[in-house]
Amino acid sequence: MNGYLEFYKPKFIMRSKDSVSLRITDYWTFKSLKSNKRYIVEVEGFENEFYGLKFYWKGVEKSKFRYSLLTNDYEPRVIVRSCIEVMLEYYHKNQLVSFGFVAAPDLEKDIQGKHFNGKNGSRRFRFYQRMMVNLFGPQTFYQASDTTNTIYLMINMKQLSSGIITIKHIEEKLIQTYFGEYTIEE
């Protein structure tokens, strides 16, 4: 990992297991010292050491748009960097992990498509992409994306080079799990 950015220390809360899919989700939290808001980070576990991350401000946890709503606290780098600390907790325990996330639309204009360019992804997607490229070099994670669906993947190079994980397999799992068409750009 390159560079240093300030972050809020995340704390593990609990683990839950979906009785139907048997998917495990870990819950983490951290608190902004600037706004005093508490954030929740959900880490869903998939096969082959693959984890999907989602986060939101706890004050909107009951909203179906919780991943899209902005806090307007003007500290997105610190908030996202705090979520990256959660990723690093998993990586330090198991250096074969891979990660993925979807950049939810962040504004009503994005939802309506006015600020969304399918070629480059949403504004939030481009922000996440810049952070990942700047913080992680290509030695540890192969970074791939589907800009149309604003999916960003950080695929473990050890897993990828050994053939345990392939881009094709990830696309198939995305289609199976989320019922859509996905094309990961390599």
N, C-alpha and C positions, 0 to 999 in steps of 0.2 A: 504494500500500500504506500502510495506517495503522499507527501504533504501532510499538513496538520490543519485541522479546523476544530473550533470549539464544539463541544457537544454536552448534552445532559446525560448523566449516568443512568442507563436503563436498569430495571430491576425485574426479575422473573416473578410473575404472579401465580400462574397455575397452568395445568395441562388439561385439555378436555379431549374426549374421543367420541366421534360421531358413531352412534350404534348401527346406522345403516351402511355408511361407506367405510367405516373403521378408520377414517382419516383422523390423524392426531393434529390438534391445534394447540400451540403454546401461546400464552398471553404474557406480554411484557408491558411495563409502564415506565414513563419518565415524566418529570415535571419541568416546565419552562420556568426559569428564574425571572425571565423578563415579564411574562404575562400571568404567571402563576397558574397556567392551565396544565392539566394532566393529559397526557397522550397515551393511547393504547396501541400496541404493536401486536398484530396477530401473525403467527408464523405457522403456516400449514405445511405438514410433512407429506411428501409423496415418495414413491419408490426411487431407488438408486440415489439416495441421499440428496434429494432435490427438495428445496424449501421455497414456498411462495410467501412473500411479505405483504402485509397491508397495514396501514396505520390511519388513525383519526384522532381528533380531539374528543375527549371523554364527554364533553358537554353536548355532543350531537350523536351519541352512541345509538339512540333509538331511531334516528333518521335513516331512511333507505338511501339517502345521498351522502351519508357520513364520510365516505372516502373522497367526495368531490368538494365538500364545503371548505371554504377558506376562512382562516381565523383573522386575517388582516393584521397580524401581529408583527409582520415584517422581519421574520427570522427563519425563512425557509431553509437556508443552508444549515443552520444549527439543528433544526428539527430533523431534516433528512440525515444529517451526519449522526444524530442520535440513533436513528433507525439502523444506520450502517454499523453502529456499535453492537446492536443485537446480532446482525449478520456475523460480525467478527467473533462473537461468543460461540456461535455454532462452528465457525471455521477453526477456531483454536482447539475445540474439542475433537474435530474430525476434519482433517485436511483434504477430504474427498468430496465435500459438500459443494453443491451448486445452488444458485438462487435465481428467482424470477419474480417479476412484479408487473402489474398493469398500472399504467398512469391514468387514473380516472380523470375525466374532464373536470377542470377546476372552475369554470365559469358558465353561466347560462349561455353565453355566446358560444363557448366551445361545444356545449351540448347541442346547440342548434347548427353547429358547423361553421360559424362565421370566422372563428380563429383556428379552425382545425384544417390542416393541410395533410391529407393522407400520405403524401410522400415523406413528410418530415415529422409527422406525429403532432400531438397537441403541445401547447406551451409547457405544460407540466412534464410531459414526456421528454421534451428537449432539455429541460432543466435537469431531470434525473439522469439522462444520458450524459450530459456534460460532467455531472458530479462523478459518475461511475468511471468514465474515461480518465478524468483527472486524478482520481484516488487509486484506481487499480490498474496495474500494468498488464500486458498481455501474457506474462509468464504464468500467472496463477489462474486467471479466468479468461475464457474466450467469450467476448461480448457480442451478442447477436440480438436482433430485434425484428418485430413485425410492426412497422410504423402505422399501418392502417388500423390495427387493433390496439396500438400503443402498449405492446408487450415488450418487455426488456428482459433478457436472459444473461446471466453470468454463469457460464458453464465451466466447470472445473476442468482444467487442461489435462490433469492426470486421468480423469474419467473419460474424457473425449479421446485422448490419444490411445487409450487402451481399448476403445470400442464399447465400453460399458454403457456409455450414453452416446447417442447420435442425434443430429439435428432432426432427422426423419422421425425417430422415436419420440422426441419431444413434441413435434408437430402432431403426431398421432394421439399422444396423450392429451394435448390441448383440445383437439377436436372431440375426443371421447369425453373429457371432463366438462367442457364448456359448450359443446354443441355448436360449433362454428367452423369457419374456414380460416386457417392460419397459415401464413407463409413466412418462415423465419429467413431474414436476409443475412447471408453469410459474408 
